[in-house]
Amino acid sequence: MTERAIVDTGPLVAFLDRDEKHHAWTVEKIQRLEAPLLTCEPVLTEVMFLLGRVPAAQTALFRLLERGALKIGFSMDKNLSEVHALMRKYADQPMSLADACVLRMAELNERHVVFTLDSDFQIYRKHGREPVKLLSPRKK
């Protein structure tokens, strides 16, 4: 059975840049996930910035979106207060806007795993108490 996933910045960068440490692992995992992968605009902003040295990878990101393999599945307008509350709660991390949006997406999409390379997701909790189900090479 394939899993549905919310994808964070790290796996997208690793998937699109063959020189990244987790490229092979990410490619293998993506092949097992159900399309579309969900993401949010702050994650896309981070990915585009990090792939700035690889214009072909930036183009490939747009193609994933255009083909529907990757979908923006989040509205900041509808979740502004919840995202702000998460950023205040985890201010000691500090939590990025992308991480706050991904965590809120995990709250809204209970059956999805969070596909990440970020160890902070082992600390974050959905709805204040529930561990986040992760797909990560750092998974405990």
A tleap script that builds the chain and sets N, CA, C and O, in Angstrom:
source leaprc.protein.ff14SB
mol = sequence {
  NMET THR GLU ARG ALA ILE VAL ASP THR GLY
  PRO LEU VAL ALA PHE LEU ASP ARG ASP GLU
  LYS HIE HIE ALA TRP THR VAL GLU LYS ILE
  GLN ARG LEU GLU ALA PRO LEU LEU THR CYS
  GLU PRO VAL LEU THR GLU VAL MET PHE LEU
  LEU GLY ARG VAL PRO ALA ALA GLN THR ALA
  LEU PHE ARG LEU LEU GLU ARG GLY ALA LEU
  LYS ILE GLY PHE SER MET ASP LYS ASN LEU
  SER GLU VAL HIE ALA LEU MET ARG LYS TYR
  ALA ASP GLN PRO MET SER LEU ALA ASP ALA
  CYS VAL LEU ARG MET ALA GLU LEU ASN GLU
  ARG HIE VAL VAL PHE THR LEU ASP SER ASP
  PHE GLN ILE TYR ARG LYS HIE GLY ARG GLU
  PRO VAL LYS LEU LEU SER PRO ARG LYS CLYS
}
set mol.1.N position { 0.831 -1.184 0.000 }
set mol.1.CA position { 0.000 0.000 0.000 }
set mol.1.C position { 0.881 1.254 0.000 }
set mol.1.O position { 1.805 1.364 0.806 }
set mol.2.N position { 0.601 2.176 -0.882 }
set mol.2.CA position { 1.383 3.400 -0.950 }
set mol.2.C position { 0.883 4.391 0.093 }
set mol.2.O position { -0.286 4.380 0.477 }
set mol.3.N position { 1.780 5.232 0.533 }
set mol.3.CA position { 1.437 6.252 1.514 }
set mol.3.C position { 1.239 7.591 0.830 }
set mol.3.O position { 1.815 7.865 -0.223 }
set mol.4.N position { 0.422 8.409 1.443 }
set mol.4.CA position { 0.270 9.796 1.032 }
set mol.4.C position { 1.229 10.622 1.877 }
set mol.4.O position { 1.475 10.309 3.042 }
set mol.5.N position { 1.768 11.682 1.276 }
set mol.5.CA position { 2.783 12.445 2.001 }
set mol.5.C position { 2.651 13.945 1.787 }
set mol.5.O position { 2.203 14.425 0.746 }
set mol.6.N position { 3.062 14.650 2.816 }
set mol.6.CA position { 3.285 16.090 2.776 }
set mol.6.C position { 4.796 16.236 2.690 }
set mol.6.O position { 5.515 15.729 3.551 }
set mol.7.N position { 5.284 16.915 1.674 }
set mol.7.CA position { 6.731 16.971 1.461 }
set mol.7.C position { 7.296 18.315 1.907 }
set mol.7.O position { 6.774 19.380 1.576 }
set mol.8.N position { 8.367 18.223 2.659 }
set mol.8.CA position { 9.109 19.363 3.180 }
set mol.8.C position { 10.222 19.735 2.185 }
set mol.8.O position { 10.391 19.079 1.157 }
set mol.9.N position { 10.948 20.754 2.496 }
set mol.9.CA position { 11.997 21.296 1.630 }
set mol.9.C position { 13.088 20.283 1.290 }
set mol.9.O position { 13.416 20.094 0.119 }
set mol.10.N position { 13.642 19.638 2.298 }
set mol.10.CA position { 14.795 18.759 2.107 }
set mol.10.C position { 14.621 17.687 1.049 }
set mol.10.O position { 15.466 17.562 0.163 }
set mol.11.N position { 13.540 16.902 1.117 }
set mol.11.CA position { 13.377 15.862 0.098 }
set mol.11.C position { 13.215 16.411 -1.319 }
set mol.11.O position { 13.678 15.790 -2.276 }
set mol.12.N position { 12.570 17.559 -1.464 }
set mol.12.CA position { 12.433 18.135 -2.807 }
set mol.12.C position { 13.788 18.549 -3.353 }
set mol.12.O position { 14.094 18.297 -4.519 }
set mol.13.N position { 14.601 19.182 -2.520 }
set mol.13.CA position { 15.943 19.580 -2.963 }
set mol.13.C position { 16.762 18.338 -3.298 }
set mol.13.O position { 17.423 18.286 -4.335 }
set mol.14.N position { 16.719 17.336 -2.416 }
set mol.14.CA position { 17.489 16.108 -2.646 }
set mol.14.C position { 17.023 15.371 -3.901 }
set mol.14.O position { 17.844 14.810 -4.627 }
set mol.15.N position { 15.729 15.366 -4.161 }
set mol.15.CA position { 15.190 14.701 -5.343 }
set mol.15.C position { 15.656 15.388 -6.626 }
set mol.15.O position { 15.972 14.722 -7.612 }
set mol.16.N position { 15.698 16.708 -6.611 }
set mol.16.CA position { 15.983 17.479 -7.820 }
set mol.16.C position { 17.471 17.754 -8.048 }
set mol.16.O position { 17.863 18.154 -9.145 }
set mol.17.N position { 18.297 17.544 -7.027 }
set mol.17.CA position { 19.746 17.803 -7.142 }
set mol.17.C position { 20.499 16.510 -6.846 }
set mol.17.O position { 20.595 16.082 -5.696 }
set mol.18.N position { 21.024 15.904 -7.891 }
set mol.18.CA position { 21.726 14.620 -7.755 }
set mol.18.C position { 22.950 14.683 -6.850 }
set mol.18.O position { 23.418 13.647 -6.379 }
set mol.19.N position { 23.471 15.866 -6.601 }
set mol.19.CA position { 24.643 16.009 -5.743 }
set mol.19.C position { 24.301 16.022 -4.255 }
set mol.19.O position { 25.199 15.991 -3.413 }
set mol.20.N position { 23.023 16.067 -3.929 }
set mol.20.CA position { 22.611 16.094 -2.526 }
set mol.20.C position { 22.838 14.735 -1.860 }
set mol.20.O position { 22.691 13.689 -2.493 }
set mol.21.N position { 23.192 14.765 -0.593 }
set mol.21.CA position { 23.511 13.564 0.196 }
set mol.21.C position { 22.398 12.515 0.156 }
set mol.21.O position { 22.679 11.324 0.027 }
set mol.22.N position { 21.157 12.938 0.264 }
set mol.22.CA position { 20.030 12.008 0.362 }
set mol.22.C position { 19.299 11.804 -0.968 }
set mol.22.O position { 18.141 11.387 -0.977 }
set mol.23.N position { 19.967 12.095 -2.091 }
set mol.23.CA position { 19.309 11.980 -3.391 }
set mol.23.C position { 18.776 10.562 -3.648 }
set mol.23.O position { 17.592 10.402 -3.944 }
set mol.24.N position { 19.609 9.554 -3.544 }
set mol.24.CA position { 19.193 8.178 -3.859 }
set mol.24.C position { 18.082 7.722 -2.915 }
set mol.24.O position { 17.109 7.113 -3.360 }
set mol.25.N position { 18.212 8.005 -1.634 }
set mol.25.CA position { 17.188 7.632 -0.659 }
set mol.25.C position { 15.853 8.288 -1.011 }
set mol.25.O position { 14.806 7.642 -0.977 }
set mol.26.N position { 15.902 9.574 -1.347 }
set mol.26.CA position { 14.685 10.323 -1.669 }
set mol.26.C position { 14.019 9.782 -2.934 }
set mol.26.O position { 12.801 9.610 -2.963 }
set mol.27.N position { 14.796 9.516 -3.967 }
set mol.27.CA position { 14.246 8.973 -5.209 }
set mol.27.C position { 13.536 7.649 -4.923 }
set mol.27.O position { 12.430 7.418 -5.413 }
set mol.28.N position { 14.165 6.786 -4.137 }
set mol.28.CA position { 13.564 5.489 -3.802 }
set mol.28.C position { 12.251 5.677 -3.040 }
set mol.28.O position { 11.277 4.978 -3.320 }
set mol.29.N position { 12.205 6.589 -2.102 }
set mol.29.CA position { 10.988 6.815 -1.310 }
set mol.29.C position { 9.874 7.440 -2.152 }
set mol.29.O position { 8.712 7.055 -2.027 }
set mol.30.N position { 10.221 8.388 -2.996 }
set mol.30.CA position { 9.201 9.045 -3.827 }
set mol.30.C position { 8.502 8.032 -4.730 }
set mol.30.O position { 7.302 8.148 -4.977 }
set mol.31.N position { 9.234 7.053 -5.217 }
set mol.31.CA position { 8.639 6.043 -6.092 }
set mol.31.C position { 7.578 5.215 -5.367 }
set mol.31.O position { 6.733 4.596 -6.013 }
set mol.32.N position { 7.613 5.197 -4.044 }
set mol.32.CA position { 6.661 4.411 -3.256 }
set mol.32.C position { 5.489 5.239 -2.732 }
set mol.32.O position { 4.559 4.688 -2.142 }
set mol.33.N position { 5.524 6.540 -2.940 }
set mol.33.CA position { 4.479 7.417 -2.415 }
set mol.33.C position { 3.389 7.653 -3.447 }
set mol.33.O position { 3.632 7.640 -4.654 }
set mol.34.N position { 2.192 7.866 -2.946 }
set mol.34.CA position { 1.051 8.138 -3.808 }
set mol.34.C position { 1.070 9.599 -4.252 }
set mol.34.O position { 1.242 10.506 -3.437 }
set mol.35.N position { 0.895 9.806 -5.527 }
set mol.35.CA position { 0.817 11.174 -6.061 }
set mol.35.C position { -0.613 11.682 -5.894 }
set mol.35.O position { -1.562 10.898 -5.923 }
set mol.36.N position { -0.762 12.962 -5.722 }
set mol.36.CA position { 0.286 13.978 -5.650 }
set mol.36.C position { 0.851 14.090 -4.236 }
set mol.36.O position { 0.170 13.808 -3.250 }
set mol.37.N position { 2.098 14.505 -4.167 }
set mol.37.CA position { 2.677 14.900 -2.894 }
set mol.37.C position { 2.155 16.293 -2.590 }
set mol.37.O position { 2.091 17.139 -3.482 }
set mol.38.N position { 1.784 16.541 -1.349 }
set mol.38.CA position { 1.311 17.864 -0.962 }
set mol.38.C position { 2.455 18.699 -0.429 }
set mol.38.O position { 3.379 18.179 0.197 }
set mol.39.N position { 2.392 19.987 -0.677 }
set mol.39.CA position { 3.364 20.916 -0.129 }
set mol.39.C position { 2.696 22.270 0.030 }
set mol.39.O position { 1.493 22.416 -0.187 }
set mol.40.N position { 3.497 23.262 0.414 }
set mol.40.CA position { 2.973 24.616 0.611 }
set mol.40.C position { 3.941 25.619 -0.018 }
set mol.40.O position { 5.088 25.294 -0.327 }
set mol.41.N position { 3.456 26.823 -0.195 }
set mol.41.CA position { 4.268 27.843 -0.867 }
set mol.41.C position { 5.551 28.203 -0.119 }
set mol.41.O position { 6.569 28.429 -0.774 }
set mol.42.N position { 5.563 28.271 1.237 }
set mol.42.CA position { 6.846 28.535 1.896 }
set mol.42.C position { 7.897 27.457 1.616 }
set mol.42.O position { 9.082 27.772 1.505 }
set mol.43.N position { 7.486 26.203 1.502 }
set mol.43.CA position { 8.421 25.138 1.147 }
set mol.43.C position { 8.952 25.378 -0.268 }
set mol.43.O position { 10.153 25.261 -0.509 }
set mol.44.N position { 8.065 25.710 -1.196 }
set mol.44.CA position { 8.500 25.969 -2.571 }
set mol.44.C position { 9.479 27.136 -2.637 }
set mol.44.O position { 10.429 27.105 -3.419 }
set mol.45.N position { 9.255 28.150 -1.833 }
set mol.45.CA position { 10.173 29.294 -1.790 }
set mol.45.C position { 11.553 28.849 -1.328 }
set mol.45.O position { 12.560 29.231 -1.924 }
set mol.46.N position { 11.609 28.043 -0.271 }
set mol.46.CA position { 12.899 27.545 0.219 }
set mol.46.C position { 13.594 26.681 -0.838 }
set mol.46.O position { 14.796 26.813 -1.065 }
set mol.47.N position { 12.826 25.801 -1.480 }
set mol.47.CA position { 13.408 24.915 -2.497 }
set mol.47.C position { 13.988 25.736 -3.650 }
set mol.47.O position { 15.116 25.491 -4.079 }
set mol.48.N position { 13.230 26.697 -4.149 }
set mol.48.CA position { 13.721 27.522 -5.260 }
set mol.48.C position { 14.993 28.277 -4.874 }
set mol.48.O position { 15.913 28.401 -5.683 }
set mol.49.N position { 15.044 28.772 -3.656 }
set mol.49.CA position { 16.251 29.469 -3.191 }
set mol.49.C position { 17.439 28.504 -3.142 }
set mol.49.O position { 18.523 28.822 -3.631 }
set mol.50.N position { 17.231 27.338 -2.556 }
set mol.50.CA position { 18.321 26.380 -2.403 }
set mol.50.C position { 18.782 25.790 -3.731 }
set mol.50.O position { 19.928 25.359 -3.856 }
set mol.51.N position { 17.900 25.769 -4.712 }
set mol.51.CA position { 18.265 25.262 -6.035 }
set mol.51.C position { 18.693 26.381 -6.992 }
set mol.51.O position { 18.797 26.162 -8.199 }
set mol.52.N position { 18.935 27.549 -6.465 }
set mol.52.CA position { 19.325 28.683 -7.296 }
set mol.52.C position { 20.551 28.431 -8.146 }
set mol.52.O position { 20.703 29.040 -9.205 }
set mol.53.N position { 21.420 27.557 -7.709 }
set mol.53.CA position { 22.637 27.235 -8.464 }
set mol.53.C position { 22.394 26.141 -9.507 }
set mol.53.O position { 23.293 25.788 -10.271 }
set mol.54.N position { 21.155 25.605 -9.529 }
set mol.54.CA position { 20.817 24.522 -10.452 }
set mol.54.C position { 19.518 24.885 -11.193 }
set mol.54.O position { 18.456 24.348 -10.878 }
set mol.55.N position { 19.602 25.794 -12.174 }
set mol.55.CA position { 18.387 26.238 -12.870 }
set mol.55.C position { 17.554 25.104 -13.471 }
set mol.55.O position { 16.327 25.206 -13.511 }
set mol.56.N position { 18.183 24.038 -13.934 }
set mol.56.CA position { 17.426 22.912 -14.501 }
set mol.56.C position { 16.571 22.250 -13.423 }
set mol.56.O position { 15.478 21.762 -13.711 }
set mol.57.N position { 17.059 22.232 -12.192 }
set mol.57.CA position { 16.283 21.657 -11.093 }
set mol.57.C position { 15.096 22.549 -10.752 }
set mol.57.O position { 14.023 22.051 -10.410 }
set mol.58.N position { 15.279 23.863 -10.841 }
set mol.58.CA position { 14.153 24.775 -10.618 }
set mol.58.C position { 13.064 24.529 -11.669 }
set mol.58.O position { 11.876 24.499 -11.347 }
set mol.59.N position { 13.473 24.358 -12.900 }
set mol.59.CA position { 12.531 24.065 -13.977 }
set mol.59.C position { 11.822 22.744 -13.712 }
set mol.59.O position { 10.616 22.634 -13.932 }
set mol.60.N position { 12.549 21.752 -13.246 }
set mol.60.CA position { 11.958 20.446 -12.940 }
set mol.60.C position { 10.914 20.569 -11.827 }
set mol.60.O position { 9.910 19.857 -11.841 }
set mol.61.N position { 11.143 21.464 -10.868 }
set mol.61.CA position { 10.160 21.690 -9.810 }
set mol.61.C position { 8.857 22.232 -10.404 }
set mol.61.O position { 7.772 21.771 -10.050 }
set mol.62.N position { 8.965 23.196 -11.295 }
set mol.62.CA position { 7.767 23.711 -11.962 }
set mol.62.C position { 7.049 22.607 -12.735 }
set mol.62.O position { 5.819 22.554 -12.749 }
set mol.63.N position { 7.803 21.742 -13.366 }
set mol.63.CA position { 7.184 20.644 -14.132 }
set mol.63.C position { 6.426 19.680 -13.226 }
set mol.63.O position { 5.358 19.192 -13.593 }
set mol.64.N position { 6.977 19.404 -12.041 }
set mol.64.CA position { 6.264 18.542 -11.085 }
set mol.64.C position { 4.927 19.160 -10.695 }
set mol.64.O position { 3.925 18.458 -10.555 }
set mol.65.N position { 4.920 20.467 -10.522 }
set mol.65.CA position { 3.681 21.174 -10.182 }
set mol.65.C position { 2.707 21.174 -11.358 }
set mol.65.O position { 1.513 20.930 -11.186 }
set mol.66.N position { 3.220 21.444 -12.533 }
set mol.66.CA position { 2.370 21.494 -13.727 }
set mol.66.C position { 1.748 20.137 -14.054 }
set mol.66.O position { 0.605 20.066 -14.507 }
set mol.67.N position { 2.496 19.069 -13.826 }
set mol.67.CA position { 2.001 17.715 -14.113 }
set mol.67.C position { 1.077 17.185 -13.016 }
set mol.67.O position { 0.386 16.184 -13.209 }
set mol.68.N position { 1.068 17.856 -11.877 }
set mol.68.CA position { 0.212 17.411 -10.781 }
set mol.68.C position { 0.836 16.372 -9.875 }
set mol.68.O position { 0.155 15.832 -9.002 }
set mol.69.N position { 2.112 16.077 -10.057 }
set mol.69.CA position { 2.799 15.139 -9.165 }
set mol.69.C position { 3.044 15.783 -7.795 }
set mol.69.O position { 3.161 15.092 -6.783 }
set mol.70.N position { 3.117 17.099 -7.785 }
set mol.70.CA position { 3.294 17.898 -6.582 }
set mol.70.C position { 2.182 18.934 -6.576 }
set mol.70.O position { 1.931 19.597 -7.582 }
set mol.71.N position { 1.517 19.068 -5.432 }
set mol.71.CA position { 0.359 19.953 -5.350 }
set mol.71.C position { 0.473 20.879 -4.148 }
set mol.71.O position { 0.832 20.452 -3.050 }
set mol.72.N position { 0.165 22.141 -4.370 }
set mol.72.CA position { 0.085 23.082 -3.257 }
set mol.72.C position { -1.243 22.789 -2.558 }
set mol.72.O position { -2.317 23.040 -3.105 }
set mol.73.N position { -1.149 22.262 -1.360 }
set mol.73.CA position { -2.332 21.807 -0.644 }
set mol.73.C position { -2.562 22.549 0.647 }
set mol.73.O position { -2.940 21.951 1.654 }
set mol.74.N position { -2.334 23.865 0.628 }
set mol.74.CA position { -2.430 24.625 1.872 }
set mol.74.C position { -2.735 26.078 1.564 }
set mol.74.O position { -2.229 26.643 0.594 }
set mol.75.N position { -3.571 26.674 2.405 }
set mol.75.CA position { -3.896 28.090 2.285 }
set mol.75.C position { -3.483 28.827 3.551 }
set mol.75.O position { -4.021 28.571 4.628 }
set mol.76.N position { -2.535 29.733 3.423 }
set mol.76.CA position { -2.130 30.561 4.571 }
set mol.76.C position { -3.307 31.399 5.062 }
set mol.76.O position { -3.487 31.565 6.268 }
set mol.77.N position { -4.107 31.927 4.139 }
set mol.77.CA position { -5.247 32.753 4.526 }
set mol.77.C position { -6.161 32.042 5.512 }
set mol.77.O position { -6.626 32.640 6.483 }
set mol.78.N position { -6.417 30.762 5.258 }
set mol.78.CA position { -7.348 30.007 6.089 }
set mol.78.C position { -6.720 29.473 7.368 }
set mol.78.O position { -7.437 29.019 8.260 }
set mol.79.N position { -5.402 29.517 7.474 }
set mol.79.CA position { -4.695 28.908 8.613 }
set mol.79.C position { -3.726 29.858 9.308 }
set mol.79.O position { -2.845 29.419 10.047 }
set mol.80.N position { -3.886 31.137 9.075 }
set mol.80.CA position { -2.938 32.128 9.583 }
set mol.80.C position { -2.774 32.076 11.101 }
set mol.80.O position { -1.647 32.040 11.596 }
set mol.81.N position { -3.864 32.070 11.836 }
set mol.81.CA position { -3.754 32.098 13.304 }
set mol.81.C position { -3.137 30.801 13.840 }
set mol.81.O position { -2.379 30.838 14.809 }
set mol.82.N position { -3.453 29.658 13.224 }
set mol.82.CA position { -2.878 28.388 13.673 }
set mol.82.C position { -1.375 28.327 13.385 }
set mol.82.O position { -0.601 27.851 14.215 }
set mol.83.N position { -0.967 28.808 12.214 }
set mol.83.CA position { 0.458 28.828 11.868 }
set mol.83.C position { 1.215 29.762 12.816 }
set mol.83.O position { 2.304 29.433 13.285 }
set mol.84.N position { 0.637 30.908 13.086 }
set mol.84.CA position { 1.269 31.859 14.014 }
set mol.84.C position { 1.404 31.239 15.406 }
set mol.84.O position { 2.436 31.392 16.059 }
set mol.85.N position { 0.363 30.542 15.855 }
set mol.85.CA position { 0.413 29.892 17.170 }
set mol.85.C position { 1.512 28.829 17.222 }
set mol.85.O position { 2.216 28.711 18.225 }
set mol.86.N position { 1.657 28.067 16.155 }
set mol.86.CA position { 2.724 27.058 16.112 }
set mol.86.C position { 4.096 27.713 16.170 }
set mol.86.O position { 4.986 27.226 16.868 }
set mol.87.N position { 4.275 28.804 15.450 }
set mol.87.CA position { 5.580 29.484 15.458 }
set mol.87.C position { 5.890 30.060 16.839 }
set mol.87.O position { 7.045 30.059 17.265 }
set mol.88.N position { 4.876 30.547 17.532 }
set mol.88.CA position { 5.089 31.037 18.910 }
set mol.88.C position { 5.428 29.871 19.828 }
set mol.88.O position { 6.340 29.974 20.649 }
set mol.89.N position { 4.707 28.769 19.697 }
set mol.89.CA position { 4.925 27.607 20.564 }
set mol.89.C position { 6.347 27.061 20.420 }
set mol.89.O position { 6.981 26.695 21.410 }
set mol.90.N position { 6.839 27.009 19.191 }
set mol.90.CA position { 8.163 26.433 18.926 }
set mol.90.C position { 9.227 27.498 18.670 }
set mol.90.O position { 10.211 27.236 17.977 }
set mol.91.N position { 9.041 28.668 19.210 }
set mol.91.CA position { 9.994 29.774 19.004 }
set mol.91.C position { 11.392 29.434 19.512 }
set mol.91.O position { 12.375 29.999 19.034 }
set mol.92.N position { 11.491 28.526 20.467 }
set mol.92.CA position { 12.802 28.144 20.998 }
set mol.92.C position { 13.581 27.236 20.047 }
set mol.92.O position { 14.752 26.959 20.307 }
set mol.93.N position { 12.977 26.764 18.957 }
set mol.93.CA position { 13.663 25.861 18.021 }
set mol.93.C position { 14.679 26.601 17.137 }
set mol.93.O position { 15.796 26.086 17.083 }
set mol.94.N position { 14.478 27.679 16.467 }
set mol.94.CA position { 13.246 28.364 16.096 }
set mol.94.C position { 12.599 27.674 14.894 }
set mol.94.O position { 13.287 27.102 14.049 }
set mol.95.N position { 11.279 27.735 14.831 }
set mol.95.CA position { 10.518 27.095 13.766 }
set mol.95.C position { 10.428 28.030 12.558 }
set mol.95.O position { 10.122 29.213 12.706 }
set mol.96.N position { 10.694 27.501 11.373 }
set mol.96.CA position { 10.553 28.308 10.158 }
set mol.96.C position { 9.082 28.366 9.758 }
set mol.96.O position { 8.272 27.560 10.215 }
set mol.97.N position { 8.750 29.318 8.908 }
set mol.97.CA position { 7.393 29.407 8.384 }
set mol.97.C position { 7.043 28.133 7.609 }
set mol.97.O position { 5.925 27.628 7.717 }
set mol.98.N position { 7.986 27.621 6.838 }
set mol.98.CA position { 7.736 26.385 6.086 }
set mol.98.C position { 7.417 25.231 7.032 }
set mol.98.O position { 6.472 24.482 6.785 }
set mol.99.N position { 8.182 25.074 8.105 }
set mol.99.CA position { 7.924 24.000 9.063 }
set mol.99.C position { 6.559 24.168 9.723 }
set mol.99.O position { 5.838 23.188 9.911 }
set mol.100.N position { 6.203 25.388 10.072 }
set mol.100.CA position { 4.895 25.634 10.693 }
set mol.100.C position { 3.773 25.259 9.739 }
set mol.100.O position { 2.777 24.667 10.156 }
set mol.101.N position { 3.922 25.595 8.475 }
set mol.101.CA position { 2.895 25.245 7.488 }
set mol.101.C position { 2.821 23.739 7.288 }
set mol.101.O position { 1.725 23.185 7.197 }
set mol.102.N position { 3.956 23.071 7.217 }
set mol.102.CA position { 3.967 21.614 7.045 }
set mol.102.C position { 3.322 20.943 8.262 }
set mol.102.O position { 2.545 20.000 8.111 }
set mol.103.N position { 3.640 21.422 9.458 }
set mol.103.CA position { 3.030 20.848 10.654 }
set mol.103.C position { 1.523 21.073 10.659 }
set mol.103.O position { 0.767 20.165 11.003 }
set mol.104.N position { 1.078 22.262 10.284 }
set mol.104.CA position { -0.363 22.522 10.202 }
set mol.104.C position { -1.008 21.625 9.140 }
set mol.104.O position { -2.116 21.127 9.337 }
set mol.105.N position { -0.321 21.423 8.028 }
set mol.105.CA position { -0.832 20.515 6.998 }
set mol.105.C position { -0.982 19.097 7.552 }
set mol.105.O position { -1.941 18.399 7.225 }
set mol.106.N position { -0.035 18.676 8.387 }
set mol.106.CA position { -0.114 17.340 9.001 }
set mol.106.C position { -1.329 17.254 9.927 }
set mol.106.O position { -1.952 16.198 10.037 }
set mol.107.N position { -1.661 18.347 10.584 }
set mol.107.CA position { -2.859 18.363 11.424 }
set mol.107.C position { -4.125 18.245 10.584 }
set mol.107.O position { -5.087 17.592 10.988 }
set mol.108.N position { -4.119 18.868 9.437 }
set mol.108.CA position { -5.295 18.876 8.563 }
set mol.108.C position { -5.425 17.614 7.720 }
set mol.108.O position { -6.527 17.252 7.310 }
set mol.109.N position { -4.316 16.948 7.461 }
set mol.109.CA position { -4.280 15.750 6.605 }
set mol.109.C position { -3.765 14.582 7.449 }
set mol.109.O position { -2.628 14.140 7.289 }
set mol.110.N position { -4.599 14.101 8.328 }
set mol.110.CA position { -4.212 13.113 9.337 }
set mol.110.C position { -3.616 11.826 8.767 }
set mol.110.O position { -2.808 11.181 9.434 }
set mol.111.N position { -3.991 11.445 7.566 }
set mol.111.CA position { -3.522 10.176 7.004 }
set mol.111.C position { -2.217 10.312 6.223 }
set mol.111.O position { -1.697 9.323 5.705 }
set mol.112.N position { -1.695 11.511 6.139 }
set mol.112.CA position { -0.450 11.747 5.407 }
set mol.112.C position { 0.752 11.671 6.356 }
set mol.112.O position { 0.665 12.069 7.518 }
set mol.113.N position { 1.857 11.161 5.851 }
set mol.113.CA position { 3.122 11.236 6.574 }
set mol.113.C position { 3.812 12.534 6.171 }
set mol.113.O position { 3.523 13.099 5.116 }
set mol.114.N position { 4.715 12.998 7.008 }
set mol.114.CA position { 5.543 14.153 6.660 }
set mol.114.C position { 6.870 13.603 6.150 }
set mol.114.O position { 7.600 12.924 6.872 }
set mol.115.N position { 7.158 13.909 4.906 }
set mol.115.CA position { 8.369 13.469 4.208 }
set mol.115.C position { 9.401 14.576 4.382 }
set mol.115.O position { 9.295 15.635 3.763 }
set mol.116.N position { 10.392 14.331 5.220 }
set mol.116.CA position { 11.323 15.395 5.602 }
set mol.116.C position { 12.720 14.855 5.864 }
set mol.116.O position { 12.907 13.664 6.114 }
set mol.117.N position { 13.686 15.743 5.803 }
set mol.117.CA position { 15.049 15.453 6.240 }
set mol.117.C position { 15.355 16.210 7.534 }
set mol.117.O position { 16.453 16.096 8.080 }
set mol.118.N position { 14.402 16.964 8.009 }
set mol.118.CA position { 14.543 17.882 9.140 }
set mol.118.C position { 14.261 17.163 10.459 }
set mol.118.O position { 13.148 16.681 10.671 }
set mol.119.N position { 15.238 17.085 11.332 }
set mol.119.CA position { 15.072 16.398 12.617 }
set mol.119.C position { 14.124 17.124 13.567 }
set mol.119.O position { 13.655 16.524 14.534 }
set mol.120.N position { 13.831 18.397 13.316 }
set mol.120.CA position { 12.903 19.128 14.189 }
set mol.120.C position { 11.519 18.495 14.214 }
set mol.120.O position { 10.792 18.636 15.198 }
set mol.121.N position { 11.149 17.807 13.155 }
set mol.121.CA position { 9.823 17.182 13.125 }
set mol.121.C position { 9.694 16.042 14.124 }
set mol.121.O position { 8.583 15.575 14.375 }
set mol.122.N position { 10.803 15.580 14.702 }
set mol.122.CA position { 10.728 14.600 15.785 }
set mol.122.C position { 10.295 15.274 17.084 }
set mol.122.O position { 9.803 14.607 17.995 }
set mol.123.N position { 10.474 16.579 17.173 }
set mol.123.CA position { 10.104 17.350 18.361 }
set mol.123.C position { 8.685 17.890 18.244 }
set mol.123.O position { 7.934 17.887 19.219 }
set mol.124.N position { 8.321 18.349 17.065 }
set mol.124.CA position { 7.004 18.953 16.853 }
set mol.124.C position { 5.887 17.957 17.150 }
set mol.124.O position { 6.050 16.749 16.983 }
set mol.125.N position { 4.750 18.490 17.594 }
set mol.125.CA position { 3.577 17.684 17.899 }
set mol.125.C position { 2.351 18.248 17.197 }
set mol.125.O position { 2.126 19.459 17.188 }
set mol.126.N position { 1.561 17.352 16.607 }
set mol.126.CA position { 0.284 17.751 16.006 }
set mol.126.C position { -0.717 17.974 17.134 }
set mol.126.O position { -0.742 17.234 18.118 }
set mol.127.N position { -1.526 18.988 16.975 }
set mol.127.CA position { -2.570 19.292 17.955 }
set mol.127.C position { -1.986 19.398 19.367 }
set mol.127.O position { -2.685 19.154 20.351 }
set mol.128.N position { -0.714 19.760 19.464 }
set mol.128.CA position { -0.064 19.984 20.742 }
set mol.128.C position { 0.444 18.759 21.465 }
set mol.128.O position { 1.183 18.896 22.439 }
set mol.129.N position { 0.074 17.552 21.024 }
set mol.129.CA position { 0.455 16.364 21.793 }
set mol.129.C position { 0.813 15.129 20.973 }
set mol.129.O position { 1.508 14.244 21.470 }
set mol.130.N position { 0.351 15.054 19.729 }
set mol.130.CA position { 0.538 13.846 18.923 }
set mol.130.C position { 1.841 13.907 18.123 }
set mol.130.O position { 2.098 14.895 17.436 }
set mol.131.N position { 2.663 12.859 18.208 }
set mol.131.CA position { 3.862 12.828 17.361 }
set mol.131.C position { 3.464 12.853 15.884 }
set mol.131.O position { 2.400 12.367 15.500 }
set mol.132.N position { 4.324 13.419 15.090 }
set mol.132.CA position { 4.104 13.496 13.649 }
set mol.132.C position { 4.602 12.203 13.019 }
set mol.132.O position { 5.727 11.778 13.284 }
set mol.133.N position { 3.782 11.577 12.193 }
set mol.133.CA position { 4.220 10.386 11.480 }
set mol.133.C position { 5.181 10.817 10.383 }
set mol.133.O position { 4.820 11.601 9.505 }
set mol.134.N position { 6.402 10.305 10.434 }
set mol.134.CA position { 7.460 10.782 9.550 }
set mol.134.C position { 7.929 9.718 8.564 }
set mol.134.O position { 7.891 8.516 8.830 }
set mol.135.N position { 8.361 10.207 7.442 }
set mol.135.CA position { 9.166 9.452 6.497 }
set mol.135.C position { 10.466 10.225 6.415 }
set mol.135.O position { 10.548 11.260 5.754 }
set mol.136.N position { 11.483 9.712 7.095 }
set mol.136.CA position { 12.721 10.457 7.257 }
set mol.136.C position { 13.880 9.490 7.463 }
set mol.136.O position { 13.705 8.448 8.094 }
set mol.137.N position { 15.063 9.818 6.943 }
set mol.137.CA position { 16.212 8.950 7.202 }
set mol.137.C position { 16.664 9.012 8.656 }
set mol.137.O position { 17.417 8.152 9.114 }
set mol.138.N position { 16.206 10.028 9.378 }
set mol.138.CA position { 16.578 10.209 10.787 }
set mol.138.C position { 15.535 9.634 11.734 }
set mol.138.O position { 15.645 9.802 12.949 }
set mol.139.N position { 14.542 8.969 11.204 }
set mol.139.CA position { 13.428 8.454 12.023 }
set mol.139.C position { 13.970 7.560 13.129 }
set mol.139.O position { 14.814 6.695 12.894 }
set mol.140.N position { 13.467 7.787 14.341 }
set mol.140.CA position { 13.898 7.001 15.508 }
set mol.140.C position { 13.266 5.637 15.482 }
set mol.140.O position { 13.505 4.828 16.379 }
savepdb mol mol.pdb
quit
